[in-house]
């Protein structure tokens, strides 16, 4: 396997909370229905994860936020479910595996993403 891209992002939890309160329709633009049910710290982590993923994919324009969803396994490990614009870009780049790590503490959420190919 070869690393195709890495991405990291940090996000102030209070900033995301303020943005979502100020612009209620933003939650529907950024998050899936399931993601939107989470508290602000988790939403900030998911926002950071999506930003980090976009960076790992080369930061192209035209990606739809809701085409990338953060879910967790039964053990709590985060992973991405992709569709549409994000899945298409993954296929074009040859991404076959994505690693995601997320955390939040001290008012900051952070995420780190590594994309690999199958070779």
N, C-alpha and C positions, 0 to 999 in steps of 0.2 A: 504494500500500500504506500502511496505517496500523498503527502499533504498538498492539497490544492489551494488552501487558504485558511487564514486564521483571522479572528475578529474579537475585539473586546469592547465593552461599553459600560459606562457607569451612568446612573440616573438618580437624581435627588428625589426621594419619595414624596416630599412635600410639594415639589414642583409638579409632579404628575397628578397628585391629588388636586391641586389648584387648577390645573389645566382641565381636568375632567369636570370639576364643579363649574368652571367658567363656561365651558363649551360641552354641554351634555351629549350632543350628537357625536362627539369625538370617540367615546367609548365604543360605539357601533362601527366606527371607521377603523379603529385600531385592533379591536379584540373580538374573538369569536364569542358566541353566546355563553359558552362554558367558561371561557377566560374572564368574561365580564363579571362573573359572580364572585370573584376573589377580592380580597381587601386591597387597599392601596399599595402596601409594600409588595405584595405579590404581583400586582399590575405593573408596578415600576420594574420589577425583575423581568417580567415578560416583555415589557417595552425594551429594556436593555438587551434581552436575548435576541429580539427581532433585529435590533440595530446591529448587534455583533454578528449575527448571521448574514445580514446584508453586506457588511464589511468583508466577511470571509468569502463571500461570493463576488467580491470585486466592486462593491458599491454601485451597481448599475441603477439607472433610473427606471421607472416604470413598474416596480414591484408593488403589488397590492398587499397591504399590511395583513389583511384577514386571510391571505393565501398561505400564511405561516402561523401555525398554532402551537403553543407550548402546552404539552401535557406531561403527566408524571406517571411512572410505573407504580405498581402496588407497593413497591419498596421506597417510593418517593424520588426516584431518579428522573430528572427532566429530560424530555426529548421533543423533537419537532414532528409535527404532521404537516406536510406541505401539499399544495394543490395549485392549479392555475399557473400564474406568472412565476411563482417561486419554484414549483416542481419542474416547469419548462426550463428554467435557467439551470437548475441542478442537472437535468438530463443533458443539456448542451455542454455544460462544463465537465460532465462525467463524474459528478459527485455520487458516490455509492454509500458513503457512511458519514454521519455528522455526530460530533461529540458536543455536548452542551453542559456547562457548569454554571450555576447561578447561586447568588447569595445576597443577603441584605443585612446590614448592621449599621448603627450609628446614623440612620437617616439616609443611607446610600444603598442603592441596589446595584449589583454588578453582574455581568455575564461574560463568559468566554466560550468561543465556538471554534472548533477545528473541523474542516471539511477534508475528506479523503476520497481518492479514486480507488478503483478496484484492482489496480495493477501493483 
